[in-house]
Amino acid sequence: DWQGRPLDLSSDGRVLIAGDRRVHAAALAVLLTANEARAAEICPGPEARSEGSVAAMQQELMVAALYCNAAARYNSFVTTYRGALQRADQKLQSYFRQDNPHNGLTAYNAYKTKLANIASLRSIHDVGAYCRAAQTIFDAALGPHIPLAQLANALPAEMDVAAETCAR
């Protein structure tokens, strides 16, 4: 975990990526295969699609921070869009809770995890292309102000993990 302790049930979920990229890719592939049957039930409906795109973009850029040495740019992105990111995340979480009162939070967490896993797999397959695409998004996000939803809905295809996630 972030404190260097082994992961266990009391870990808070924040994990540093370590190890060989091939092992990481293989582990993610196993996780994705196990979750494919549940894909449709963990995708936001049309009323929360924009928030799903925002969550996907944030996951893509978080992965870029790790794989592309772009932590400073990611931190600037989060600082710049903090309020909009929080509002989008709250709305997305509310959507999942309203859609499924018994397991909504679990579905929300599964959706966010799947976004991160797919983004991570993409980066592993062609890190150069992934980092170039992320650079384009960081440039747009940190240039003249663009509303967050507009930015998320204009992602290049190679970075549109929301579309790929819910197509599975």
N, CA and C atoms as a LAMMPS dump frame, in Angstrom:
ITEM: TIMESTEP
0
ITEM: NUMBER OF ATOMS
504
ITEM: BOX BOUNDS ff ff ff
-5.0000000000000000e+02 5.0000000000000000e+02
-5.0000000000000000e+02 5.0000000000000000e+02
-5.0000000000000000e+02 5.0000000000000000e+02
ITEM: ATOMS id mol type element x y z
1 1 1 N 0.835 -1.18 0
2 1 2 C 0 0 0
3 1 3 C 0.884 1.248 0
4 2 1 N 0.298 2.403 0.171
5 2 2 C 1.051 3.667 0.125
6 2 3 C 2.081 3.768 1.243
7 3 1 N 1.855 3.065 2.332
8 3 2 C 2.796 3.112 3.444
9 3 3 C 3.844 2.003 3.371
10 4 1 N 3.83 1.185 2.334
11 4 2 C 4.818 0.124 2.172
12 4 3 C 4.463 -1.166 2.886
13 5 1 N 3.252 -1.238 3.456
14 5 2 C 2.824 -2.458 4.135
15 5 3 C 2.196 -3.41 3.115
16 6 1 N 2.221 -4.715 3.391
17 6 2 C 1.548 -5.666 2.489
18 6 3 C 0.047 -5.375 2.448
19 7 1 N -0.569 -5.619 1.309
20 7 2 C -2.008 -5.425 1.181
21 7 3 C -2.748 -6.498 1.969
22 8 1 N -3.798 -6.084 2.663
23 8 2 C -4.674 -7.012 3.354
24 8 3 C -6.065 -6.393 3.412
25 9 1 N -6.981 -7.007 4.146
26 9 2 C -8.349 -6.519 4.201
27 9 3 C -8.474 -5.149 4.835
28 10 1 N -7.504 -4.722 5.619
29 10 2 C -7.568 -3.405 6.25
30 10 3 C -6.908 -2.32 5.397
31 11 1 N -6.331 -2.662 4.253
32 11 2 C -5.724 -1.668 3.368
33 11 3 C -6.798 -0.725 2.875
34 12 1 N -6.438 0.53 2.665
35 12 2 C -7.447 1.52 2.281
36 12 3 C -7.701 1.601 0.781
37 13 1 N -7.123 0.726 -0.015
38 13 2 C -7.414 0.69 -1.441
39 13 3 C -6.43 1.455 -2.307
40 14 1 N -5.585 2.269 -1.721
41 14 2 C -4.603 2.994 -2.515
42 14 3 C -3.376 2.111 -2.669
43 15 1 N -3.052 1.772 -3.91
44 15 2 C -1.996 0.813 -4.172
45 15 3 C -0.996 1.401 -5.158
46 16 1 N 0.275 1.229 -4.88
47 16 2 C 1.315 1.578 -5.832
48 16 3 C 1.507 0.396 -6.77
49 17 1 N 1.729 0.694 -8.038
50 17 2 C 1.949 -0.368 -9.007
51 17 3 C 3.414 -0.79 -8.928
52 18 1 N 3.622 -2.071 -8.856
53 18 2 C 4.984 -2.587 -8.776
54 18 3 C 5.079 -3.839 -9.623
55 19 1 N 6.279 -4.218 -9.941
56 19 2 C 6.482 -5.471 -10.642
57 19 3 C 6.646 -5.298 -12.133
58 20 1 N 6.718 -6.392 -12.789
59 20 2 C 6.937 -6.483 -14.224
60 20 3 C 5.658 -6.152 -14.987
61 21 1 N 5.762 -5.368 -16.054
62 21 2 C 4.59 -4.987 -16.849
63 21 3 C 3.857 -6.204 -17.411
64 22 1 N 4.595 -7.244 -17.796
65 22 2 C 3.945 -8.444 -18.344
66 22 3 C 3.107 -9.146 -17.284
67 23 1 N 3.625 -9.227 -16.062
68 23 2 C 2.87 -9.842 -14.971
69 23 3 C 1.635 -9.002 -14.666
70 24 1 N 1.814 -7.682 -14.647
71 24 2 C 0.703 -6.775 -14.394
72 24 3 C -0.368 -6.954 -15.471
73 25 1 N 0.031 -7 -16.731
74 25 2 C -0.927 -7.175 -17.829
75 25 3 C -1.675 -8.498 -17.712
76 26 1 N -0.958 -9.548 -17.373
77 26 2 C -1.6 -10.857 -17.234
78 26 3 C -2.597 -10.856 -16.083
79 27 1 N -2.238 -10.245 -14.968
80 27 2 C -3.15 -10.181 -13.819
81 27 3 C -4.391 -9.365 -14.164
82 28 1 N -4.197 -8.239 -14.84
83 28 2 C -5.351 -7.428 -15.231
84 28 3 C -6.245 -8.173 -16.212
85 29 1 N -5.643 -8.918 -17.12
86 29 2 C -6.444 -9.682 -18.079
87 29 3 C -7.32 -10.705 -17.361
88 30 1 N -6.787 -11.337 -16.343
89 30 2 C -7.572 -12.297 -15.565
90 30 3 C -8.721 -11.579 -14.859
91 31 1 N -8.434 -10.425 -14.263
92 31 2 C -9.482 -9.667 -13.573
93 31 3 C -10.569 -9.225 -14.541
94 32 1 N -10.166 -8.739 -15.708
95 32 2 C -11.153 -8.277 -16.686
96 32 3 C -12.015 -9.429 -17.186
97 33 1 N -11.407 -10.571 -17.437
98 33 2 C -12.16 -11.729 -17.907
99 33 3 C -13.185 -12.146 -16.861
100 34 1 N -12.796 -12.117 -15.613
101 34 2 C -13.713 -12.501 -14.538
102 34 3 C -14.885 -11.54 -14.418
103 35 1 N -14.669 -10.274 -14.803
104 35 2 C -15.721 -9.269 -14.663
105 35 3 C -16.56 -9.071 -15.923
106 36 1 N -16.206 -9.662 -17.044
107 36 2 C -16.91 -9.397 -18.3
108 36 3 C -18.383 -9.737 -18.224
109 37 1 N -18.75 -10.772 -17.512
110 37 2 C -20.161 -11.164 -17.426
111 37 3 C -20.993 -10.11 -16.721
112 38 1 N -20.354 -9.296 -15.881
113 38 2 C -21.068 -8.267 -15.146
114 38 3 C -20.983 -6.902 -15.809
115 39 1 N -20.389 -6.768 -16.973
116 39 2 C -20.134 -5.463 -17.584
117 39 3 C -21.375 -4.617 -17.741
118 40 1 N -22.437 -5.184 -18.261
119 40 2 C -23.634 -4.39 -18.514
120 40 3 C -24.216 -3.83 -17.23
121 41 1 N -24.152 -4.591 -16.149
122 41 2 C -24.76 -4.125 -14.915
123 41 3 C -23.912 -3.085 -14.194
124 42 1 N -22.672 -2.87 -14.617
125 42 2 C -21.857 -1.857 -13.945
126 42 3 C -21.573 -0.654 -14.826
127 43 1 N -22.403 -0.421 -15.82
128 43 2 C -22.247 0.756 -16.665
129 43 3 C -23.354 1.747 -16.353
130 44 1 N -23.016 3.027 -16.319
131 44 2 C -24.051 4.012 -16.058
132 44 3 C -25.042 4.091 -17.21
133 45 1 N -26.278 4.394 -16.878
134 45 2 C -27.3 4.582 -17.904
135 45 3 C -27.13 5.93 -18.58
136 46 1 N -27.997 6.227 -19.547
137 46 2 C -27.875 7.468 -20.312
138 46 3 C -27.883 8.728 -19.438
139 47 1 N -28.631 8.7 -18.337
140 47 2 C -28.72 9.881 -17.476
141 47 3 C -27.426 10.171 -16.717
142 48 1 N -26.501 9.226 -16.674
143 48 2 C -25.215 9.429 -15.996
144 48 3 C -24.036 9.167 -16.929
145 49 1 N -24.292 9.124 -18.217
146 49 2 C -23.224 8.811 -19.174
147 49 3 C -22.111 9.856 -19.142
148 50 1 N -22.473 11.136 -19.039
149 50 2 C -21.463 12.195 -18.998
150 50 3 C -20.552 12.026 -17.778
151 51 1 N -21.146 11.716 -16.639
152 51 2 C -20.353 11.502 -15.429
153 51 3 C -19.475 10.261 -15.568
154 52 1 N -19.969 9.238 -16.267
155 52 2 C -19.153 8.06 -16.539
156 52 3 C -17.949 8.409 -17.397
157 53 1 N -18.148 9.304 -18.366
158 53 2 C -17.028 9.746 -19.211
159 53 3 C -16.009 10.539 -18.411
160 54 1 N -16.475 11.363 -17.491
161 54 2 C -15.568 12.13 -16.638
162 54 3 C -14.75 11.172 -15.764
163 55 1 N -15.42 10.179 -15.174
164 55 2 C -14.708 9.194 -14.347
165 55 3 C -13.67 8.443 -15.172
166 56 1 N -14.035 8.087 -16.391
167 56 2 C -13.114 7.363 -17.269
168 56 3 C -11.896 8.217 -17.603
169 57 1 N -12.141 9.489 -17.92
170 57 2 C -11.02 10.366 -18.247
171 57 3 C -10.091 10.512 -17.045
172 58 1 N -10.663 10.661 -15.863
173 58 2 C -9.821 10.8 -14.684
174 58 3 C -8.981 9.537 -14.462
175 59 1 N -9.575 8.364 -14.677
176 59 2 C -8.819 7.119 -14.535
177 59 3 C -7.698 7.043 -15.571
178 60 1 N -8.003 7.428 -16.804
179 60 2 C -6.978 7.432 -17.865
180 60 3 C -5.798 8.321 -17.465
181 61 1 N -6.116 9.513 -16.972
182 61 2 C -5.047 10.454 -16.626
183 61 3 C -4.296 10.015 -15.365
184 62 1 N -4.971 9.333 -14.451
185 62 2 C -4.294 8.802 -13.276
186 62 3 C -3.284 7.727 -13.696
187 63 1 N -3.684 6.863 -14.623
188 63 2 C -2.772 5.847 -15.146
189 63 3 C -1.614 6.528 -15.874
190 64 1 N -1.916 7.577 -16.629
191 64 2 C -0.853 8.324 -17.324
192 64 3 C 0.121 8.935 -16.326
193 65 1 N -0.385 9.384 -15.188
194 65 2 C 0.507 9.936 -14.163
195 65 3 C 1.536 8.898 -13.748
196 66 1 N 1.106 7.643 -13.638
197 66 2 C 2.002 6.566 -13.218
198 66 3 C 2.931 6.098 -14.333
199 67 1 N 2.362 5.812 -15.5
200 67 2 C 3.134 5.209 -16.591
201 67 3 C 3.896 6.21 -17.458
202 68 1 N 3.447 7.456 -17.462
203 68 2 C 4.036 8.457 -18.368
204 68 3 C 4.823 9.512 -17.618
205 69 1 N 5.075 9.282 -16.347
206 69 2 C 5.823 10.245 -15.549
207 69 3 C 5.141 11.61 -15.565
208 70 1 N 3.832 11.599 -15.404
209 70 2 C 3.05 12.828 -15.533
210 70 3 C 2.307 13.177 -14.245
211 71 1 N 2.886 12.848 -13.105
212 71 2 C 2.208 13.103 -11.829
213 71 3 C 1.942 14.584 -11.616
214 72 1 N 2.882 15.434 -11.97
215 72 2 C 2.687 16.877 -11.774
216 72 3 C 1.528 17.381 -12.629
217 73 1 N 1.444 16.912 -13.856
218 73 2 C 0.346 17.337 -14.733
219 73 3 C -0.993 16.795 -14.227
220 74 1 N -0.998 15.558 -13.737
221 74 2 C -2.228 14.991 -13.185
222 74 3 C -2.675 15.796 -11.96
223 75 1 N -1.729 16.127 -11.089
224 75 2 C -2.075 16.915 -9.906
225 75 3 C -2.625 18.283 -10.293
226 76 1 N -2.066 18.892 -11.332
227 76 2 C -2.591 20.179 -11.819
228 76 3 C -4.001 20.008 -12.366
229 77 1 N -4.238 18.92 -13.09
230 77 2 C -5.565 18.628 -13.624
231 77 3 C -6.578 18.499 -12.483
232 78 1 N -6.23 17.711 -11.468
233 78 2 C -7.146 17.496 -10.34
234 78 3 C -7.393 18.806 -9.6
235 79 1 N -6.368 19.595 -9.408
236 79 2 C -6.531 20.887 -8.724
237 79 3 C -7.418 21.817 -9.537
238 80 1 N -7.186 21.88 -10.844
239 80 2 C -7.954 22.761 -11.72
240 80 3 C -9.432 22.385 -11.74
241 81 1 N -9.72 21.09 -11.788
242 81 2 C -11.099 20.613 -11.957
243 81 3 C -11.68 19.983 -10.689
244 82 1 N -11.092 20.246 -9.556
245 82 2 C -11.496 19.569 -8.316
246 82 3 C -13.008 19.593 -8.084
247 83 1 N -13.609 20.758 -8.103
248 83 2 C -15.043 20.864 -7.838
249 83 3 C -15.873 20.085 -8.847
250 84 1 N -15.55 20.224 -10.116
251 84 2 C -16.298 19.516 -11.166
252 84 3 C -16.087 18.01 -11.062
253 85 1 N -14.879 17.574 -10.733
254 85 2 C -14.61 16.144 -10.555
255 85 3 C -15.419 15.58 -9.381
256 86 1 N -15.468 16.321 -8.29
257 86 2 C -16.217 15.859 -7.12
258 86 3 C -17.721 15.8 -7.414
259 87 1 N -18.248 16.828 -8.094
260 87 2 C -19.678 16.83 -8.43
261 87 3 C -20.023 15.67 -9.365
262 88 1 N -19.189 15.437 -10.373
263 88 2 C -19.434 14.342 -11.312
264 88 3 C -19.375 13.002 -10.589
265 89 1 N -18.41 12.843 -9.692
266 89 2 C -18.278 11.586 -8.968
267 89 3 C -19.466 11.366 -8.027
268 90 1 N -19.911 12.418 -7.364
269 90 2 C -21.087 12.291 -6.485
270 90 3 C -22.33 11.924 -7.287
271 91 1 N -22.49 12.539 -8.454
272 91 2 C -23.656 12.225 -9.282
273 91 3 C -23.583 10.786 -9.795
274 92 1 N -22.392 10.347 -10.193
275 92 2 C -22.224 8.976 -10.663
276 92 3 C -22.526 7.982 -9.531
277 93 1 N -22.009 8.266 -8.356
278 93 2 C -22.271 7.381 -7.222
279 93 3 C -23.77 7.363 -6.89
280 94 1 N -24.417 8.521 -6.941
281 94 2 C -25.864 8.596 -6.687
282 94 3 C -26.641 7.796 -7.715
283 95 1 N -26.198 7.879 -8.973
284 95 2 C -26.863 7.107 -10.026
285 95 3 C -26.827 5.61 -9.678
286 96 1 N -25.647 5.106 -9.349
287 96 2 C -25.522 3.68 -9.056
288 96 3 C -26.352 3.291 -7.827
289 97 1 N -26.384 4.161 -6.828
290 97 2 C -27.17 3.856 -5.615
291 97 3 C -28.666 3.863 -5.913
292 98 1 N -29.128 4.799 -6.745
293 98 2 C -30.553 4.855 -7.089
294 98 3 C -30.934 3.701 -8.002
295 99 1 N -30.046 3.35 -8.911
296 99 2 C -30.322 2.267 -9.85
297 99 3 C -30.394 0.916 -9.139
298 100 1 N -29.6 0.767 -8.091
299 100 2 C -29.549 -0.502 -7.363
300 100 3 C -29.344 -0.208 -5.879
301 101 1 N -30.427 0.051 -5.144
302 101 2 C -30.302 0.434 -3.736
303 101 3 C -29.537 -0.563 -2.868
304 102 1 N -29.567 -1.842 -3.215
305 102 2 C -28.9 -2.849 -2.385
306 102 3 C -27.416 -2.979 -2.679
307 103 1 N -27.03 -2.854 -3.953
308 103 2 C -25.633 -3.073 -4.338
309 103 3 C -25.058 -1.914 -5.143
310 104 1 N -25.655 -0.745 -5.041
311 104 2 C -25.213 0.392 -5.84
312 104 3 C -23.782 0.805 -5.598
313 105 1 N -23.38 0.852 -4.349
314 105 2 C -22.008 1.249 -4.048
315 105 3 C -21.016 0.221 -4.574
316 106 1 N -21.37 -1.049 -4.479
317 106 2 C -20.513 -2.111 -5.021
318 106 3 C -20.392 -1.969 -6.529
319 107 1 N -21.507 -1.694 -7.214
320 107 2 C -21.48 -1.524 -8.668
321 107 3 C -20.659 -0.293 -9.049
322 108 1 N -20.803 0.787 -8.293
323 108 2 C -20.024 2.01 -8.538
324 108 3 C -18.526 1.709 -8.417
325 109 1 N -18.139 1.026 -7.341
326 109 2 C -16.726 0.68 -7.147
327 109 3 C -16.227 -0.267 -8.232
328 110 1 N -17.068 -1.22 -8.647
329 110 2 C -16.676 -2.141 -9.724
330 110 3 C -16.468 -1.383 -11.029
331 111 1 N -17.339 -0.41 -11.315
332 111 2 C -17.212 0.391 -12.529
333 111 3 C -15.9 1.177 -12.514
334 112 1 N -15.612 1.854 -11.412
335 112 2 C -14.385 2.649 -11.332
336 112 3 C -13.146 1.749 -11.418
337 113 1 N -13.203 0.572 -10.803
338 113 2 C -12.087 -0.366 -10.86
339 113 3 C -11.881 -0.866 -12.287
340 114 1 N -12.98 -1.177 -12.961
341 114 2 C -12.867 -1.659 -14.335
342 114 3 C -12.277 -0.579 -15.241
343 115 1 N -12.68 0.68 -15.043
344 115 2 C -12.094 1.782 -15.815
345 115 3 C -10.574 1.817 -15.632
346 116 1 N -10.135 1.737 -14.383
347 116 2 C -8.7 1.799 -14.098
348 116 3 C -7.969 0.6 -14.69
349 117 1 N -8.556 -0.588 -14.601
350 117 2 C -7.91 -1.787 -15.142
351 117 3 C -7.755 -1.7 -16.654
352 118 1 N -8.797 -1.266 -17.339
353 118 2 C -8.715 -1.156 -18.798
354 118 3 C -7.7 -0.09 -19.191
355 119 1 N -7.712 1.04 -18.504
356 119 2 C -6.738 2.098 -18.801
357 119 3 C -5.321 1.584 -18.6
358 120 1 N -5.11 0.831 -17.539
359 120 2 C -3.786 0.298 -17.263
360 120 3 C -3.35 -0.698 -18.339
361 121 1 N -4.258 -1.567 -18.767
362 121 2 C -3.938 -2.514 -19.845
363 121 3 C -3.583 -1.785 -21.134
364 122 1 N -4.337 -0.751 -21.451
365 122 2 C -4.039 0.025 -22.67
366 122 3 C -2.637 0.6 -22.619
367 123 1 N -2.288 1.15 -21.475
368 123 2 C -0.977 1.787 -21.367
369 123 3 C 0.146 0.778 -21.515
370 124 1 N -0.072 -0.428 -21.044
371 124 2 C 0.955 -1.46 -21.118
372 124 3 C 1.197 -1.898 -22.56
373 125 1 N 0.141 -1.983 -23.355
374 125 2 C 0.272 -2.482 -24.728
375 125 3 C 1.079 -1.552 -25.632
376 126 1 N 0.932 -0.244 -25.475
377 126 2 C 1.704 0.704 -26.287
378 126 3 C 1.867 1.976 -25.476
379 127 1 N 2.817 1.951 -24.555
380 127 2 C 2.979 3.058 -23.623
381 127 3 C 3.3 4.365 -24.346
382 128 1 N 4.038 4.319 -25.449
383 128 2 C 4.366 5.544 -26.181
384 128 3 C 3.125 6.229 -26.729
385 129 1 N 2.273 5.459 -27.394
386 129 2 C 1.033 6.021 -27.943
387 129 3 C 0.114 6.482 -26.818
388 130 1 N 0.056 5.707 -25.762
389 130 2 C -0.786 6.059 -24.626
390 130 3 C -0.343 7.393 -24.026
391 131 1 N 0.945 7.541 -23.836
392 131 2 C 1.473 8.77 -23.23
393 131 3 C 1.289 9.97 -24.157
394 132 1 N 1.415 9.768 -25.458
395 132 2 C 1.163 10.879 -26.39
396 132 3 C -0.296 11.316 -26.333
397 133 1 N -1.206 10.354 -26.277
398 133 2 C -2.635 10.685 -26.187
399 133 3 C -2.925 11.395 -24.862
400 134 1 N -2.335 10.922 -23.781
401 134 2 C -2.529 11.563 -22.477
402 134 3 C -1.987 12.984 -22.488
403 135 1 N -0.854 13.176 -23.131
404 135 2 C -0.256 14.513 -23.24
405 135 3 C -1.227 15.47 -23.928
406 136 1 N -1.898 15 -24.973
407 136 2 C -2.883 15.815 -25.69
408 136 3 C -4.022 16.214 -24.76
409 137 1 N -4.491 15.271 -23.949
410 137 2 C -5.58 15.572 -23.024
411 137 3 C -5.114 16.548 -21.944
412 138 1 N -3.922 16.316 -21.393
413 138 2 C -3.398 17.254 -20.398
414 138 3 C -3.263 18.652 -21
415 139 1 N -2.759 18.751 -22.234
416 139 2 C -2.613 20.057 -22.881
417 139 3 C -3.958 20.762 -22.995
418 140 1 N -4.99 20.017 -23.413
419 140 2 C -6.319 20.611 -23.557
420 140 3 C -6.889 21.003 -22.193
421 141 1 N -6.725 20.129 -21.205
422 141 2 C -7.303 20.381 -19.882
423 141 3 C -6.622 21.53 -19.157
424 142 1 N -5.334 21.693 -19.383
425 142 2 C -4.576 22.699 -18.646
426 142 3 C -4.34 23.967 -19.449
427 143 1 N -4.917 24.031 -20.657
428 143 2 C -4.845 25.243 -21.467
429 143 3 C -6.009 26.148 -21.102
430 144 1 N -6.503 26.907 -22.086
431 144 2 C -7.69 27.73 -21.82
432 144 3 C -8.819 26.845 -21.293
433 145 1 N -9.544 27.345 -20.3
434 145 2 C -10.532 26.514 -19.591
435 145 3 C -11.585 25.927 -20.526
436 146 1 N -11.772 24.617 -20.393
437 146 2 C -12.814 23.872 -21.107
438 146 3 C -13.652 23.192 -20.028
439 147 1 N -14.982 23.264 -20.118
440 147 2 C -15.792 22.539 -19.13
441 147 3 C -15.421 21.051 -19.114
442 148 1 N -15.396 20.486 -17.93
443 148 2 C -14.934 19.106 -17.741
444 148 3 C -15.725 18.104 -18.58
445 149 1 N -17.047 18.209 -18.592
446 149 2 C -17.861 17.258 -19.363
447 149 3 C -17.548 17.37 -20.85
448 150 1 N -17.339 18.586 -21.339
449 150 2 C -17.001 18.774 -22.759
450 150 3 C -15.655 18.133 -23.07
451 151 1 N -14.711 18.302 -22.185
452 151 2 C -13.388 17.7 -22.356
453 151 3 C -13.495 16.172 -22.368
454 152 1 N -14.247 15.609 -21.432
455 152 2 C -14.394 14.15 -21.334
456 152 3 C -15.113 13.568 -22.543
457 153 1 N -16.072 14.291 -23.069
458 153 2 C -16.838 13.786 -24.207
459 153 3 C -16.112 13.946 -25.53
460 154 1 N -14.964 14.621 -25.527
461 154 2 C -14.189 14.822 -26.753
462 154 3 C -12.884 14.03 -26.752
463 155 1 N -12.817 12.988 -25.927
464 155 2 C -11.58 12.198 -25.852
465 155 3 C -11.279 11.521 -27.174
466 156 1 N -9.996 11.436 -27.533
467 156 2 C -9.647 10.647 -28.71
468 156 3 C -9.983 9.179 -28.465
469 157 1 N -10.279 8.453 -29.521
470 157 2 C -10.727 7.056 -29.409
471 157 3 C -9.767 6.205 -28.584
472 158 1 N -8.455 6.436 -28.719
473 158 2 C -7.499 5.591 -27.992
474 158 3 C -7.515 5.861 -26.486
475 159 1 N -8.198 6.92 -26.049
476 159 2 C -8.286 7.214 -24.62
477 159 3 C -9.718 7.11 -24.092
478 160 1 N -10.665 6.696 -24.911
479 160 2 C -12.066 6.655 -24.489
480 160 3 C -12.376 5.326 -23.823
481 161 1 N -11.883 5.173 -22.613
482 161 2 C -12.053 3.919 -21.878
483 161 3 C -13.509 3.695 -21.477
484 162 1 N -14.296 4.759 -21.348
485 162 2 C -15.714 4.58 -20.972
486 162 3 C -16.448 3.815 -22.047
487 163 1 N -16.21 4.161 -23.31
488 163 2 C -16.873 3.461 -24.415
489 163 3 C -16.447 1.988 -24.456
490 164 1 N -15.159 1.748 -24.264
491 164 2 C -14.65 0.379 -24.29
492 164 3 C -15.171 -0.423 -23.097
493 165 1 N -15.237 0.195 -21.947
494 165 2 C -15.68 -0.487 -20.728
495 165 3 C -17.106 -0.973 -20.865
496 166 1 N -17.982 -0.122 -21.37
497 166 2 C -19.4 -0.487 -21.441
498 166 3 C -19.75 -1.238 -22.702
499 167 1 N -18.824 -1.355 -23.615
500 167 2 C -19.024 -2.169 -24.827
501 167 3 C -18.712 -3.627 -24.547
502 168 1 N -18.006 -3.899 -23.466
503 168 2 C -17.6 -5.276 -23.135
504 168 3 C -18.755 -6.035 -22.556
